[in-house]
Each structure stands twice: as structure tokens, then as C-alpha cells.
């Protein structure tokens, strides 16, 4: 499988220490199979840091990763489990999961704004299951966005092959 990462520079070997936390799936190296999404992220990164828009390509073989014991979590669309996981990663300092790779929908700008509104409305009860159901129904109206792959550990990153 070919995965792409948009940046302001060429990346030969991903470095977890340069990855930020508080993202959808926590700290990790984020990729997408979608060229347009990777290019958009490269454009954003170049705007913030300078450089040149670069779409880095990597190969990943999920079946080999599974054979090597990688813990892979896949979210199939917008679910309450997905919403809770994203909220925990973004809002709870110290939240840590045990997955090597997490795969699922991107919380893009429209969804991000809906999440911010949701947190303001729910306050401390933002992880309550009934509230999460409301959030998911609101988010679902936007339709499925891009899929992202987050390589959260060095063990997972070691399975990426520069293309």
C-alpha cells in the first residue's frame, strides 16, 4: 500500500521526536492514501515553516505489520468510539493509547469546528456516551472525509519503506 505525507521538505526517515501530540490519534507520523490530502497538508506545512511543498511517498504492507505483532486500530467511519478516542487525544493531557498504528477518518476543519462547539456545550460531560452519539450524528452530516494513518511508535515507523 502506498501512503503519502505532505510536508515542507523531503522526509527520508520519519522521526517521532518531530511529531506533535494532541492530534486526532495522538502523537505520531500521519499519512494518507490520498494525494490531494497530502498535497494540502504539505501546502499548510510550507505556509507555516517555509520550504517547498513536498509529497513524500512510503510503502506499507499491513499483512507484514500484523505478522510482526503491530497493534493496529481501525475506525470504520464516524462512530462514538472514534469520537471518544479523538477527544481523549486532543483534550486529555496524559492520555496514552497502546496502538502502533491507528487508521480512520480525519477530523477536518468542518468537523474540528463542530468538536469545539460540542465541547463548549457539554463541558465536563463531553465523554458521556449519549453526548458522543449527538456529536457523531452532527459530524456524519458532513460525509466521510479523508482517511488518515497514524504511525504512533518507532516499531510501526520501521515498517515504512521510502518510495
Secondary structure, DSSP 8 states (H G I E B T S, - for coil): -EEEEEESS--SS--GGG--SSSTTSSSEEEBS-HHHHHHHHHHHHHHH-S--EEEEEE--HHHHHHTT--EEE--SS-HHHHHHHHHHHH-TT-----SEEEEE---HHHHHHHHHHHHHHGGGTT-HHHHHHHHHHHHTT----EEEEE-SHHHHTT-EE-
